[in-house]
């Protein structure tokens, strides 16, 4: 019995370690350009120039919209050619509903900075893209923001990770990253 | 052969898996087969080595079907092995008065949900078949009070909150997982209370912590309360 209990403890520890590892890579996602950066209220997304974590201290207003950067030199850089960097930001209002996502498919170019503003039309849903480490749950009436660099080329499934009704298993969208 | 209700459940799960295959990738087939092999293998080994019993692991096969059918099949195979081992070990370790407390598949899936592994419920491929066979199963193993208890409490709370409960009830959960014979208790009153606890908890999770899977979370709580429920008469 003690041996079996030990195995159970080891398994839970392994699961916990995997979870911590996933969280760790997620938190450092913007530095590595791999995992998604889930926007908290104090987060200002990814700097469009250096692709690091943006700061509220460095901002630039272009066509009525405020963009945030990681350092003063990035602000100077964007002033020279704003379109070069801002055209690389793809903002998508992604709505989940029973049983699909809109827009579908979502098409971006490789190395674009992708911003998802995620909402739900009806019951709680999850937006899960395994390859980009995105797993966000959203309830009707709230908006969750996720920002990441589309650094992997290909066609990826967007799945719902929160049970949302009898069509939950068929709920799927497509996220396409083109060259 | 059909006298043993486990055979009916295995047949139903196999049919549901087959229905899902055309919509899924070939990986889903290997995923489900692996789930069954992991669960049945671990259970067989534990029974042989520790308990010195030779039992054909039918319950473990059901557990394997449920785990692999609900857990997202795009996850790595080692994760499926870990979740399968958790399910079977929970059955052999977490006991009260010589009976396991938790529905093994549910225990493992709830743990998976806590650790943010997505549950896509792929096995819920035909709700009409699930309801039809599920009603027969619930009736024949005297678990209708459990189903009614869940539906009453979950529906009442949802309707008070102006939500249509039937748009997001999992019939697979209701008719396959909730009524698992060994961990849900017997009797009219006990069954109704067990279902009620599950229904109320599911609603609370839905409202307060939707990150956790509402069904596996609620059954985990009800399983935990079950030893206390056994003190209720009838």
HADDOCK unambig.tbl for C-alpha pairs under 7 A between the chains (distance, minus, plus):
assign (segid A and resid 4 and name CA) (segid B and resid 89 and name CA) 6.87 0.50 0.50
assign (segid A and resid 5 and name CA) (segid B and resid 93 and name CA) 6.62 0.50 0.50
assign (segid A and resid 8 and name CA) (segid B and resid 86 and name CA) 6.32 0.50 0.50
assign (segid A and resid 8 and name CA) (segid B and resid 89 and name CA) 6.35 0.50 0.50
assign (segid A and resid 11 and name CA) (segid B and resid 82 and name CA) 6.32 0.50 0.50
assign (segid A and resid 11 and name CA) (segid B and resid 86 and name CA) 6.87 0.50 0.50
assign (segid A and resid 16 and name CA) (segid B and resid 115 and name CA) 6.96 0.50 0.50
assign (segid A and resid 19 and name CA) (segid B and resid 115 and name CA) 5.91 0.50 0.50
assign (segid A and resid 137 and name CA) (segid B and resid 211 and name CA) 6.16 0.50 0.50
assign (segid A and resid 161 and name CA) (segid B and resid 118 and name CA) 4.96 0.50 0.50
assign (segid A and resid 161 and name CA) (segid B and resid 119 and name CA) 5.96 0.50 0.50
assign (segid A and resid 161 and name CA) (segid B and resid 120 and name CA) 6.10 0.50 0.50
assign (segid A and resid 162 and name CA) (segid B and resid 213 and name CA) 6.54 0.50 0.50
assign (segid A and resid 163 and name CA) (segid B and resid 213 and name CA) 6.82 0.50 0.50
assign (segid A and resid 164 and name CA) (segid B and resid 168 and name CA) 5.26 0.50 0.50
assign (segid A and resid 165 and name CA) (segid B and resid 167 and name CA) 5.66 0.50 0.50
assign (segid A and resid 165 and name CA) (segid B and resid 168 and name CA) 3.61 0.50 0.50
assign (segid A and resid 165 and name CA) (segid B and resid 169 and name CA) 5.90 0.50 0.50
assign (segid A and resid 165 and name CA) (segid B and resid 170 and name CA) 6.37 0.50 0.50
assign (segid A and resid 166 and name CA) (segid B and resid 168 and name CA) 6.52 0.50 0.50
assign (segid A and resid 166 and name CA) (segid B and resid 170 and name CA) 6.37 0.50 0.50
assign (segid A and resid 168 and name CA) (segid B and resid 120 and name CA) 6.90 0.50 0.50
assign (segid A and resid 169 and name CA) (segid B and resid 120 and name CA) 5.42 0.50 0.50
assign (segid A and resid 169 and name CA) (segid B and resid 121 and name CA) 5.52 0.50 0.50
assign (segid A and resid 169 and name CA) (segid B and resid 122 and name CA) 4.79 0.50 0.50
